[in-house]
Amino acid sequence: MSSANGSDDLPPAYDIENDGPWPPTILVLVGQSIHAESAASAPLFQLSRGIDNVGSAMTEVELSRVQYGVKTGGGPDAEETPAMKKPRPRHVYTLKSMSRAPGGMESLPSTSPHYYIQATSRQQQTLGHLGLRKSRLRSRYSALPLDMSVKGDYGIPQFAKDAKALFQTQKKGDQWAWTDGEDKVVALQEESDGQHKLLVSAEMRSDAMASLVALWCCRIWEVSAENAPKVGGGIDGVRQQFKSAKGTPSQATVNRLLFGGTGA
């Protein structure tokens, strides 16, 4: 991304080590990288696997925020020429998918999300663990805080009781509009010529941006999985799905997809 002095070697001005606010911007998903539309050479976020061309075999993806720092000359009399430090990917969220309850025989209860984002630690700048809940009456998803403690019959994440949505997304025309907890539109999700874009229209704190990007990725992943061909071809078919996502399935995952069991 070009800097104020026109150099393409400097990091984006808003990708700050001190987690400063992000101005409105357009984010684009290209393969496993997310970057600003104006500069494909400077990834802002990185995924551990592709999410826009996968089936139901994949259940976990890591999202890292790529942080850049700028260093200048060493001494007080030295010429201070800005230079970019080595990028530092920081794992902020693990995106997860659950299609059925553990064991593979029963549907998930309505109190648990099919897609959710799990924060890696309290030290990372995020809004915490969030799950997507789909409205039954209309095409609307709410991002709700999760209770990650082992509760219920299956010991899986539950939507926190009486929690308020931190984000919501609803289809408007050909786009999905993302709103914040105050029902203010903060971003538009756009699909154009096979390219995934997030048009962020509001200044956002670093933690809110990371959470929004992770949720956006979950929606791309969900749509991709819904539209993917059913698993076929036995073990080879399952492995082919993981190959397209640049991952390797465990034998337990293969067994679960083929036979509906735990594959223990």
Buried (B, 14 or more C-beta within 10 A) or exposed (E): BBBEEEEEEBBBEBBBEEBEEBEEBBBBBEEBBBBBEEBEEBBBBBBBBBBBEBBBBBBEBBBBBBBBBBEEEEEEEEEEEBEBEEBEBBBBBBBBBBBBBBEBEEEBEEBBBBBBBBBBEEEBBBBBBBBBBBEEEEEBBBBBBBBBEEEEEBEBBBBBEEBEBBBBBBEEEEBBBBBBEEEEEBBBBBBEEEEBBBBBBBBBBBBBBBBBBBBBBBBBBBBBBEEBEEBEEEEEBBBBBBEBBBBEBEEEBBBBBBEEEEBE
